């Protein structure tokens, strides 16, 4: 048993976490290049705070890359911690937002139970190997009636690029290896929240419009954001020189260039609290549905009269 908690089994190891950390360290110097996309995603997520009258005082910005912490402070939250797998990214995230920087692995969160009443993870959990385990730790770090908000790319994100790379590599090498991260499906995410112990779990999806005049802009932004391929099963050989040009040529072009697709999954869950609404017990209804609808109730098998 690891002192930080149970180890992630080999079967669950999808991503090279050391590589993810190194790339995020480098991206701390270039992340401004993709700030508009990160800001748009953060605004879409934090708009969910307008749906509640709950007031928060202790927030955790998990992987916000410098755009979430200032927005939390602007909403009047007095204490914000900015945590990131990369120490450099954590320091950068805290620099402009007045938050406390913490280098932390999402799979081994170093926070005591009930440390926060709000945890926000904006486009930051898609490189986690053990997402169910990470969600359990996040729920434990929330105080009762605390809110968890998260967004992450979903199935369909970068699908045109995935298809173009697969076609090009198959043509050049007669086979293919993973070059775009696997993304979760919407139908699975609400179940993950429920399994982790969240109350009132909700998951929905939004299409975030992004476009580039040329594929080179997309490739540059992925590198600037630290989002290059970190799948463990990737081909470690140097890619063929013609791979990216061939894939770029295969990407579908529209009036505004290429639209690589960003399917944003938005997750909402609450730490359980006795004040929250609970489903009624079966058989506890005090009014008949037929009365409310103004209809006549019939037994099963009865035929409606003319």
C-alpha positions in Angstrom: 0.0 0.0 0.0 1.4 3.4 -1.0 1.4 6.0 1.9 -0.6 8.3 -0.4 -3.3 5.7 -1.0 -4.0 2.7 -3.1 -1.9 2.5 -6.3 -3.6 2.6 -9.7 -3.5 -0.9 -11.2 -1.6 -1.5 -14.4 -4.9 -2.2 -16.2 -6.0 1.4 -15.4 -2.8 3.0 -16.6 -3.8 4.8 -19.8 -1.6 7.9 -19.5 2.0 8.7 -18.8 1.5 11.0 -15.9 5.2 12.0 -15.7 5.0 13.1 -19.3 1.8 15.0 -18.6 3.5 16.8 -15.7 6.6 17.7 -17.8 4.5 19.0 -20.6 2.4 21.1 -18.3 5.6 22.5 -16.7 6.7 23.6 -20.2 3.2 24.9 -21.1 3.3 27.3 -18.1 5.3 29.6 -20.3 3.1 29.3 -23.4 -0.4 28.9 -22.0 -1.4 32.5 -22.8 -1.7 31.4 -26.5 -4.8 29.4 -25.7 -6.2 31.6 -23.0 -9.3 32.6 -25.0 -10.4 28.9 -25.3 -9.7 28.2 -21.6 -11.5 31.4 -20.6 -14.6 30.4 -22.7 -14.7 27.0 -21.1 -14.2 28.4 -17.6 -17.0 31.0 -18.1 -19.4 28.2 -19.3 -18.6 26.2 -16.2 -18.8 29.0 -13.7 -22.1 30.2 -15.1 -23.5 27.2 -13.2 -22.8 29.1 -9.9 -25.6 31.5 -10.9 -28.1 28.7 -10.6 -27.6 28.5 -6.8 -28.1 30.9 -3.9 -25.4 29.1 -1.9 -22.4 31.3 -1.0 -18.9 29.8 -0.9 -15.9 30.8 1.2 -13.3 28.1 0.5 -12.6 27.1 -3.1 -10.2 24.7 -4.8 -9.3 25.5 -8.4 -8.1 22.2 -9.7 -6.0 22.6 -12.8 -7.5 25.9 -13.9 -4.2 27.2 -15.6 -4.6 30.8 -14.5 -8.1 31.5 -15.7 -10.3 30.0 -12.9 -8.8 31.5 -9.8 -9.3 35.1 -10.8 -12.9 34.4 -11.7 -13.6 32.8 -8.3 -12.0 35.8 -6.6 -14.2 38.1 -8.7 -17.3 36.3 -7.4 -16.3 37.2 -3.8 -14.8 33.9 -2.7 -12.2 35.0 -0.1 -10.0 31.9 0.0 -8.9 30.1 -3.2 -6.3 27.3 -3.6 -4.9 26.7 -7.1 -3.7 23.1 -7.4 -2.0 21.6 -10.4 0.0 18.5 -11.2 2.7 20.8 -12.5 4.4 23.0 -9.9 5.2 25.6 -12.5 1.5 25.7 -13.7 0.3 26.0 -10.1 2.6 28.9 -9.4 1.5 30.6 -12.6 -2.2 30.0 -11.9 -1.9 31.6 -8.5 0.2 34.6 -9.6 -2.6 36.6 -11.2 -5.5 35.4 -9.1 -4.2 36.0 -5.5 -4.8 32.3 -4.7 -2.5 29.9 -2.8 -0.5 27.6 -5.1 -0.2 23.9 -4.4 1.5 21.2 -6.5 -0.9 18.3 -6.3 -1.6 15.1 -8.1 -5.3 14.8 -8.8 -5.0 11.0 -8.1 -3.6 11.7 -4.6 -5.1 14.9 -3.4 -3.2 16.3 -0.3 -6.2 17.9 1.4 -8.0 17.0 4.6 -11.6 15.9 4.5 -14.1 18.8 4.2 -11.5 21.3 3.4 -13.5 23.2 0.7 -17.1 24.1 0.0 -16.5 24.5 -3.7 -14.2 22.6 -6.0 -13.8 23.6 -9.7 -12.0 21.5 -12.3 -12.2 23.3 -15.6 -10.9 21.1 -18.5 -8.4 19.4 -16.3 -9.4 15.8 -15.4 -9.0 14.2 -18.9 -5.4 13.1 -18.2 -6.3 11.2 -15.0 -5.8 7.5 -15.0 -8.2 6.7 -12.2 -11.1 9.1 -12.7 -13.5 7.3 -10.3 -10.8 7.4 -7.6 -10.1 11.0 -8.2 -13.8 11.9 -7.9 -14.0 10.0 -4.6 -11.1 12.1 -3.3 -12.7 15.3 -4.5 -16.0 14.4 -2.8 -14.1 13.7 0.5 -12.4 17.1 0.3 -15.8 18.8 0.1 -17.6 19.9 3.2 -21.3 18.8 3.5 -23.4 20.6 1.0 -20.3 21.6 -0.9 -20.4 21.9 -4.7 -18.2 20.2 -7.3 -18.1 21.6 -10.9 -16.1 20.1 -13.6 -15.7 20.1 -17.3 -13.7 17.8 -19.5 -13.5 17.0 -23.2 -15.9 14.2 -24.2 -16.2 11.6 -26.9 -16.1 13.3 -30.3 -13.5 15.9 -29.3 -10.8 16.3 -32.0 -12.5 13.5 -33.9 -11.5 15.0 -37.3 -7.9 15.1 -36.2 -8.0 11.5 -34.8 -9.4 10.2 -38.2 -6.9 12.2 -40.3 -3.9 10.9 -38.2 -5.2 7.3 -38.3 -5.6 7.5 -42.1 -2.2 9.0 -42.7 -0.3 6.6 -40.4 -2.1 3.6 -41.8 -1.0 4.7 -45.3 2.6 5.4 -44.2 3.2 2.5 -41.8 0.5 0.0 -42.5 -0.8 0.3 -39.0 -1.6 3.0 -36.4 -1.0 3.9 -32.7 -3.0 6.1 -30.4 -2.2 9.8 -31.1 -5.2 11.5 -29.6 -6.3 10.9 -26.0 -9.4 8.8 -25.4 -12.3 10.8 -24.0 -15.3 9.7 -21.8 -18.9 9.4 -23.0 -21.6 11.6 -21.5 -23.7 8.6 -20.4 -20.9 7.4 -18.2 -20.1 10.6 -16.3 -23.3 11.0 -14.2 -22.8 7.4 -13.1 -19.3 8.1 -12.0 -20.4 11.0 -9.9 -23.1 8.8 -8.2 -20.5 6.0 -7.6 -18.2 8.6 -6.0 -20.9 9.5 -3.5 -22.1 12.8 -4.9 -25.7 13.9 -4.3 -27.9 15.4 -7.1 -25.4 14.4 -9.9 -26.0 16.0 -13.3 -24.0 15.7 -16.5 -24.6 17.5 -19.7 -22.7 18.4 -22.9 -22.0 21.6 -24.8 -20.4 22.1 -28.2 -17.7 24.7 -28.0 -17.1 26.3 -31.4 -13.4 26.5 -32.3 -11.8 27.1 -35.7 -8.4 27.5 -37.2 -7.4 29.0 -40.5 -4.9 26.2 -40.9 -4.0 22.9 -39.2 -0.7 24.4 -38.1 -2.6 26.7 -35.7 -4.3 23.7 -34.1 -1.0 21.8 -33.7 0.7 24.9 -32.2 -2.2 25.4 -29.7 -2.1 21.8 -28.6 1.6 22.1 -27.8 1.2 25.5 -26.1 -1.5 24.0 -23.8 0.5 20.9 -22.9 -2.1 18.8 -24.6 0.2 16.7 -26.9 -0.1 12.9 -26.9 0.7 11.3 -23.5 -1.0 7.9 -24.0 1.2 5.1 -22.6 0.5 2.9 -25.7 1.7 5.5 -28.1 4.4 4.6 -30.6 7.7 5.8 -29.2 9.4 6.0 -32.5 9.9 9.3 -34.3 6.8 9.9 -36.4 7.3 9.8 -40.2 8.2 13.2 -41.5 5.1 13.1 -43.8 2.7 12.2 -41.0 1.5 15.7 -39.9 1.5 17.2 -43.5 -0.6 14.2 -44.8 -3.0 14.4 -41.8 -3.3 18.2 -42.2 -4.2 17.7 -45.9 -6.9 15.2 -44.9 -8.7 17.5 -42.4 -12.0 18.8 -43.7 -12.0 22.5 -44.6 -14.9 24.8 -44.1 -15.5 28.5 -44.7 -13.5 29.5 -41.6 -10.8 26.8 -42.0 -10.8 23.7 -39.9 -13.2 23.0 -37.0 -11.5 20.3 -34.8 -14.5 19.9 -32.5 -14.6 20.4 -28.7 -17.4 18.4 -27.0 -17.4 19.8 -23.4 -18.9 17.5 -20.8 -20.1 19.5 -17.7 -20.5 17.7 -14.4 -22.2 19.0 -11.3 -22.5 17.2 -7.9 -23.0 18.1 -4.3 -21.5 16.6 -1.1 -24.4 15.0 0.7 -26.2 17.0 3.4 -29.4 16.4 5.3 -30.9 19.7 3.9 -30.8 18.5 0.3 -33.9 17.2 -1.6 -34.4 13.5 -1.5 -36.6 11.3 -3.7 -39.9 10.3 -2.1 -40.3 6.8 -0.8 -42.3 4.5 -3.1 -46.0 4.6 -2.1 -45.7 7.8 -0.1 -47.7 9.9 -2.5 -50.7 11.7 -1.0 -52.4 12.9 -4.3 -53.5 10.9 -7.3 -52.0 11.8 -10.7 -55.4 11.4 -12.3 -56.9 14.1 -10.1 -54.0 16.5 -11.0 -54.5 15.8 -14.7 -58.3 15.9 -14.6 -58.7 12.5 -16.1 -60.4 9.2 -15.1 -58.2 6.6 -13.7 -58.7 3.1 -15.1 -57.2 -0.2 -14.1 -54.7 -1.9 -16.3 -56.4 -3.8 -19.1 -59.5 -1.6 -19.0 -60.5 -0.2 -22.4 -61.3 3.5 -22.9 -64.9 4.1 -23.6 -66.1 6.0 -26.7 
